[in-house]
């Protein structure tokens, strides 16, 4: 029983970590695009 709960918790952590990574890459990609946009504007 406890192992099932631990496994569920571990799975949730993995999902949260991947969501966080995707969010961070999206943010960095947006930042890169913004920087490129500013360079083009000059």
mmCIF file of the N, C-alpha and C atoms, coordinates in Angstrom:
data_MODEL
# 
_entry.id   MODEL 
# 
loop_
_atom_site.group_PDB 
_atom_site.id 
_atom_site.type_symbol 
_atom_site.label_atom_id 
_atom_site.label_alt_id 
_atom_site.label_comp_id 
_atom_site.label_asym_id 
_atom_site.label_entity_id 
_atom_site.label_seq_id 
_atom_site.pdbx_PDB_ins_code 
_atom_site.Cartn_x 
_atom_site.Cartn_y 
_atom_site.Cartn_z 
_atom_site.occupancy 
_atom_site.B_iso_or_equiv 
_atom_site.pdbx_formal_charge 
_atom_site.auth_seq_id 
_atom_site.auth_comp_id 
_atom_site.auth_asym_id 
_atom_site.auth_atom_id 
_atom_site.pdbx_PDB_model_num 
ATOM 1   N N  . UNK A 1 1  ? 0.840  -1.203 0.000   1.00 0.00 ? 1  UNK A N  1 
ATOM 2   C CA . UNK A 1 1  ? 0.000  0.000  0.000   1.00 0.00 ? 1  UNK A CA 1 
ATOM 3   C C  . UNK A 1 1  ? 0.878  1.257  0.000   1.00 0.00 ? 1  UNK A C  1 
ATOM 4   N N  . UNK A 1 2  ? 1.850  1.273  0.918   1.00 0.00 ? 2  UNK A N  1 
ATOM 5   C CA . UNK A 1 2  ? 2.713  2.467  1.011   1.00 0.00 ? 2  UNK A CA 1 
ATOM 6   C C  . UNK A 1 2  ? 3.534  2.644  -0.259  1.00 0.00 ? 2  UNK A C  1 
ATOM 7   N N  . UNK A 1 3  ? 3.967  1.524  -0.843  1.00 0.00 ? 3  UNK A N  1 
ATOM 8   C CA . UNK A 1 3  ? 4.789  1.611  -2.058  1.00 0.00 ? 3  UNK A CA 1 
ATOM 9   C C  . UNK A 1 3  ? 3.978  2.222  -3.201  1.00 0.00 ? 3  UNK A C  1 
ATOM 10  N N  . UNK A 1 4  ? 2.686  1.901  -3.257  1.00 0.00 ? 4  UNK A N  1 
ATOM 11  C CA . UNK A 1 4  ? 1.823  2.455  -4.308  1.00 0.00 ? 4  UNK A CA 1 
ATOM 12  C C  . UNK A 1 4  ? 1.711  3.967  -4.134  1.00 0.00 ? 4  UNK A C  1 
ATOM 13  N N  . UNK A 1 5  ? 1.545  4.408  -2.902  1.00 0.00 ? 5  UNK A N  1 
ATOM 14  C CA . UNK A 1 5  ? 1.446  5.847  -2.617  1.00 0.00 ? 5  UNK A CA 1 
ATOM 15  C C  . UNK A 1 5  ? 2.762  6.534  -2.972  1.00 0.00 ? 5  UNK A C  1 
ATOM 16  N N  . UNK A 1 6  ? 3.870  5.903  -2.577  1.00 0.00 ? 6  UNK A N  1 
ATOM 17  C CA . UNK A 1 6  ? 5.191  6.468  -2.878  1.00 0.00 ? 6  UNK A CA 1 
ATOM 18  C C  . UNK A 1 6  ? 5.384  6.568  -4.387  1.00 0.00 ? 6  UNK A C  1 
ATOM 19  N N  . UNK A 1 7  ? 4.943  5.535  -5.108  1.00 0.00 ? 7  UNK A N  1 
ATOM 20  C CA . UNK A 1 7  ? 5.095  5.536  -6.565  1.00 0.00 ? 7  UNK A CA 1 
ATOM 21  C C  . UNK A 1 7  ? 4.258  6.646  -7.184  1.00 0.00 ? 7  UNK A C  1 
ATOM 22  N N  . UNK A 1 8  ? 3.027  6.823  -6.674  1.00 0.00 ? 8  UNK A N  1 
ATOM 23  C CA . UNK A 1 8  ? 2.158  7.894  -7.167  1.00 0.00 ? 8  UNK A CA 1 
ATOM 24  C C  . UNK A 1 8  ? 2.812  9.247  -6.936  1.00 0.00 ? 8  UNK A C  1 
ATOM 25  N N  . UNK A 1 9  ? 3.354  9.446  -5.732  1.00 0.00 ? 9  UNK A N  1 
ATOM 26  C CA . UNK A 1 9  ? 4.005  10.707 -5.383  1.00 0.00 ? 9  UNK A CA 1 
ATOM 27  C C  . UNK A 1 9  ? 5.188  10.962 -6.304  1.00 0.00 ? 9  UNK A C  1 
ATOM 28  N N  . UNK A 1 10 ? 5.993  9.914  -6.542  1.00 0.00 ? 10 UNK A N  1 
ATOM 29  C CA . UNK A 1 10 ? 7.170  10.022 -7.416  1.00 0.00 ? 10 UNK A CA 1 
ATOM 30  C C  . UNK A 1 10 ? 6.733  10.383 -8.828  1.00 0.00 ? 10 UNK A C  1 
ATOM 31  N N  . UNK A 1 11 ? 5.638  9.759  -9.294  1.00 0.00 ? 11 UNK A N  1 
ATOM 32  C CA . UNK A 1 11 ? 5.118  10.056 -10.626 1.00 0.00 ? 11 UNK A CA 1 
ATOM 33  C C  . UNK A 1 11 ? 4.678  11.504 -10.722 1.00 0.00 ? 11 UNK A C  1 
ATOM 34  N N  . UNK A 1 12 ? 4.003  11.988 -9.678  1.00 0.00 ? 12 UNK A N  1 
ATOM 35  C CA . UNK A 1 12 ? 3.554  13.383 -9.656  1.00 0.00 ? 12 UNK A CA 1 
ATOM 36  C C  . UNK A 1 12 ? 4.747  14.325 -9.719  1.00 0.00 ? 12 UNK A C  1 
ATOM 37  N N  . UNK A 1 13 ? 5.788  14.013 -8.956  1.00 0.00 ? 13 UNK A N  1 
ATOM 38  C CA . UNK A 1 13 ? 6.997  14.840 -8.945  1.00 0.00 ? 13 UNK A CA 1 
ATOM 39  C C  . UNK A 1 13 ? 7.611  14.905 -10.343 1.00 0.00 ? 13 UNK A C  1 
ATOM 40  N N  . UNK A 1 14 ? 7.670  13.749 -11.020 1.00 0.00 ? 14 UNK A N  1 
ATOM 41  C CA . UNK A 1 14 ? 8.246  13.704 -12.362 1.00 0.00 ? 14 UNK A CA 1 
ATOM 42  C C  . UNK A 1 14 ? 7.425  14.569 -13.316 1.00 0.00 ? 14 UNK A C  1 
ATOM 43  N N  . UNK A 1 15 ? 6.108  14.468 -13.230 1.00 0.00 ? 15 UNK A N  1 
ATOM 44  C CA . UNK A 1 15 ? 5.223  15.255 -14.105 1.00 0.00 ? 15 UNK A CA 1 
ATOM 45  C C  . UNK A 1 15 ? 5.427  16.738 -13.830 1.00 0.00 ? 15 UNK A C  1 
ATOM 46  N N  . UNK A 1 16 ? 5.452  17.113 -12.542 1.00 0.00 ? 16 UNK A N  1 
ATOM 47  C CA . UNK A 1 16 ? 5.653  18.514 -12.184 1.00 0.00 ? 16 UNK A CA 1 
ATOM 48  C C  . UNK A 1 16 ? 6.988  19.023 -12.691 1.00 0.00 ? 16 UNK A C  1 
ATOM 49  N N  . UNK A 1 17 ? 8.039  18.199 -12.564 1.00 0.00 ? 17 UNK A N  1 
ATOM 50  C CA . UNK A 1 17 ? 9.365  18.606 -13.029 1.00 0.00 ? 17 UNK A CA 1 
ATOM 51  C C  . UNK A 1 17 ? 9.373  18.831 -14.530 1.00 0.00 ? 17 UNK A C  1 
ATOM 52  N N  . UNK A 1 18 ? 8.727  17.933 -15.281 1.00 0.00 ? 18 UNK A N  1 
ATOM 53  C CA . UNK A 1 18 ? 8.709  18.089 -16.739 1.00 0.00 ? 18 UNK A CA 1 
ATOM 54  C C  . UNK A 1 18 ? 7.902  19.322 -17.124 1.00 0.00 ? 18 UNK A C  1 
ATOM 55  N N  . UNK A 1 19 ? 6.796  19.581 -16.405 1.00 0.00 ? 19 UNK A N  1 
ATOM 56  C CA . UNK A 1 19 ? 5.996  20.782 -16.682 1.00 0.00 ? 19 UNK A CA 1 
ATOM 57  C C  . UNK A 1 19 ? 6.833  22.026 -16.426 1.00 0.00 ? 19 UNK A C  1 
ATOM 58  N N  . UNK A 1 20 ? 7.577  22.007 -15.335 1.00 0.00 ? 20 UNK A N  1 
ATOM 59  C CA . UNK A 1 20 ? 8.423  23.141 -14.987 1.00 0.00 ? 20 UNK A CA 1 
ATOM 60  C C  . UNK A 1 20 ? 9.481  23.361 -16.058 1.00 0.00 ? 20 UNK A C  1 
ATOM 61  N N  . UNK A 1 21 ? 10.097 22.261 -16.524 1.00 0.00 ? 21 UNK A N  1 
ATOM 62  C CA . UNK A 1 21 ? 11.124 22.364 -17.564 1.00 0.00 ? 21 UNK A CA 1 
ATOM 63  C C  . UNK A 1 21 ? 10.539 22.948 -18.834 1.00 0.00 ? 21 UNK A C  1 
ATOM 64  N N  . UNK A 1 22 ? 9.352  22.477 -19.230 1.00 0.00 ? 22 UNK A N  1 
ATOM 65  C CA . UNK A 1 22 ? 8.701  22.988 -20.439 1.00 0.00 ? 22 UNK A CA 1 
ATOM 66  C C  . UNK A 1 22 ? 8.428  24.480 -20.269 1.00 0.00 ? 22 UNK A C  1 
ATOM 67  N N  . UNK A 1 23 ? 7.926  24.861 -19.084 1.00 0.00 ? 23 UNK A N  1 
ATOM 68  C CA . UNK A 1 23 ? 7.627  26.269 -18.811 1.00 0.00 ? 23 UNK A CA 1 
ATOM 69  C C  . UNK A 1 23 ? 8.893  27.112 -18.904 1.00 0.00 ? 23 UNK A C  1 
ATOM 70  N N  . UNK A 1 24 ? 9.985  26.612 -18.323 1.00 0.00 ? 24 UNK A N  1 
ATOM 71  C CA . UNK A 1 24 ? 11.248 27.359 -18.349 1.00 0.00 ? 24 UNK A CA 1 
ATOM 72  C C  . UNK A 1 24 ? 11.781 27.494 -19.763 1.00 0.00 ? 24 UNK A C  1 
ATOM 73  N N  . UNK A 1 25 ? 11.683 26.431 -20.566 1.00 0.00 ? 25 UNK A N  1 
ATOM 74  C CA . UNK A 1 25 ? 12.174 26.519 -21.945 1.00 0.00 ? 25 UNK A CA 1 
ATOM 75  C C  . UNK A 1 25 ? 11.323 27.492 -22.743 1.00 0.00 ? 25 UNK A C  1 
ATOM 76  N N  . UNK A 1 26 ? 10.016 27.490 -22.497 1.00 0.00 ? 26 UNK A N  1 
ATOM 77  C CA . UNK A 1 26 ? 9.130  28.440 -23.186 1.00 0.00 ? 26 UNK A CA 1 
ATOM 78  C C  . UNK A 1 26 ? 9.533  29.867 -22.828 1.00 0.00 ? 26 UNK A C  1 
ATOM 79  N N  . UNK A 1 27 ? 9.791  30.100 -21.542 1.00 0.00 ? 27 UNK A N  1 
ATOM 80  C CA . UNK A 1 27 ? 10.170 31.440 -21.094 1.00 0.00 ? 27 UNK A CA 1 
ATOM 81  C C  . UNK A 1 27 ? 11.489 31.871 -21.718 1.00 0.00 ? 27 UNK A C  1 
ATOM 82  N N  . UNK A 1 28 ? 12.473 30.977 -21.724 1.00 0.00 ? 28 UNK A N  1 
ATOM 83  C CA . UNK A 1 28 ? 13.781 31.324 -22.303 1.00 0.00 ? 28 UNK A CA 1 
ATOM 84  C C  . UNK A 1 28 ? 13.647 31.537 -23.813 1.00 0.00 ? 28 UNK A C  1 
ATOM 85  N N  . UNK A 1 29 ? 12.778 30.746 -24.455 1.00 0.00 ? 29 UNK A N  1 
ATOM 86  C CA . UNK A 1 29 ? 12.562 30.913 -25.898 1.00 0.00 ? 29 UNK A CA 1 
ATOM 87  C C  . UNK A 1 29 ? 11.933 32.279 -26.169 1.00 0.00 ? 29 UNK A C  1 
ATOM 88  N N  . UNK A 1 30 ? 10.963 32.664 -25.343 1.00 0.00 ? 30 UNK A N  1 
ATOM 89  C CA . UNK A 1 30 ? 10.330 33.976 -25.497 1.00 0.00 ? 30 UNK A CA 1 
ATOM 90  C C  . UNK A 1 30 ? 11.350 35.081 -25.308 1.00 0.00 ? 30 UNK A C  1 
ATOM 91  N N  . UNK A 1 31 ? 12.218 34.903 -24.304 1.00 0.00 ? 31 UNK A N  1 
ATOM 92  C CA . UNK A 1 31 ? 13.251 35.907 -24.039 1.00 0.00 ? 31 UNK A CA 1 
ATOM 93  C C  . UNK A 1 31 ? 14.185 36.027 -25.243 1.00 0.00 ? 31 UNK A C  1 
ATOM 94  N N  . UNK A 1 32 ? 14.570 34.877 -25.818 1.00 0.00 ? 32 UNK A N  1 
ATOM 95  C CA . UNK A 1 32 ? 15.446 34.872 -26.993 1.00 0.00 ? 32 UNK A CA 1 
ATOM 96  C C  . UNK A 1 32 ? 14.778 35.565 -28.172 1.00 0.00 ? 32 UNK A C  1 
ATOM 97  N N  . UNK A 1 33 ? 13.494 35.282 -28.386 1.00 0.00 ? 33 UNK A N  1 
ATOM 98  C CA . UNK A 1 33 ? 12.758 35.911 -29.479 1.00 0.00 ? 33 UNK A CA 1 
ATOM 99  C C  . UNK A 1 33 ? 12.699 37.421 -29.281 1.00 0.00 ? 33 UNK A C  1 
ATOM 100 N N  . UNK A 1 34 ? 12.464 37.832 -28.038 1.00 0.00 ? 34 UNK A N  1 
ATOM 101 C CA . UNK A 1 34 ? 12.387 39.263 -27.735 1.00 0.00 ? 34 UNK A CA 1 
ATOM 102 C C  . UNK A 1 34 ? 13.713 39.941 -28.028 1.00 0.00 ? 34 UNK A C  1 
ATOM 103 N N  . UNK A 1 35 ? 14.806 39.268 -27.636 1.00 0.00 ? 35 UNK A N  1 
ATOM 104 C CA . UNK A 1 35 ? 16.148 39.818 -27.887 1.00 0.00 ? 35 UNK A CA 1 
ATOM 105 C C  . UNK A 1 35 ? 16.385 39.948 -29.393 1.00 0.00 ? 35 UNK A C  1 
ATOM 106 N N  . UNK A 1 36 ? 16.003 38.919 -30.146 1.00 0.00 ? 36 UNK A N  1 
ATOM 107 C CA . UNK A 1 36 ? 16.148 38.960 -31.606 1.00 0.00 ? 36 UNK A CA 1 
ATOM 108 C C  . UNK A 1 36 ? 15.324 40.103 -32.190 1.00 0.00 ? 36 UNK A C  1 
ATOM 109 N N  . UNK A 1 37 ? 14.106 40.266 -31.674 1.00 0.00 ? 37 UNK A N  1 
ATOM 110 C CA . UNK A 1 37 ? 13.214 41.328 -32.145 1.00 0.00 ? 37 UNK A CA 1 
ATOM 111 C C  . UNK A 1 37 ? 13.851 42.698 -31.927 1.00 0.00 ? 37 UNK A C  1 
ATOM 112 N N  . UNK A 1 38 ? 14.449 42.878 -30.740 1.00 0.00 ? 38 UNK A N  1 
ATOM 113 C CA . UNK A 1 38 ? 15.100 44.152 -30.422 1.00 0.00 ? 38 UNK A CA 1 
ATOM 114 C C  . UNK A 1 38 ? 16.286 44.387 -31.350 1.00 0.00 ? 38 UNK A C  1 
ATOM 115 N N  . UNK A 1 39 ? 17.059 43.334 -31.629 1.00 0.00 ? 39 UNK A N  1 
ATOM 116 C CA . UNK A 1 39 ? 18.201 43.461 -32.537 1.00 0.00 ? 39 UNK A CA 1 
ATOM 117 C C  . UNK A 1 39 ? 17.726 43.847 -33.935 1.00 0.00 ? 39 UNK A C  1 
ATOM 118 N N  . UNK A 1 40 ? 16.626 43.269 -34.369 1.00 0.00 ? 40 UNK A N  1 
ATOM 119 C CA . UNK A 1 40 ? 16.089 43.595 -35.695 1.00 0.00 ? 40 UNK A CA 1 
ATOM 120 C C  . UNK A 1 40 ? 15.582 45.031 -35.733 1.00 0.00 ? 40 UNK A C  1 
ATOM 121 N N  . UNK A 1 41 ? 15.076 45.483 -34.583 1.00 0.00 ? 41 UNK A N  1 
ATOM 122 C CA . UNK A 1 41 ? 14.527 46.834 -34.510 1.00 0.00 ? 41 UNK A CA 1 
ATOM 123 C C  . UNK A 1 41 ? 15.599 47.912 -34.632 1.00 0.00 ? 41 UNK A C  1 
ATOM 124 N N  . UNK A 1 42 ? 16.832 47.575 -34.230 1.00 0.00 ? 42 UNK A N  1 
ATOM 125 C CA . UNK A 1 42 ? 17.923 48.554 -34.257 1.00 0.00 ? 42 UNK A CA 1 
ATOM 126 C C  . UNK A 1 42 ? 18.294 48.891 -35.700 1.00 0.00 ? 42 UNK A C  1 
# 
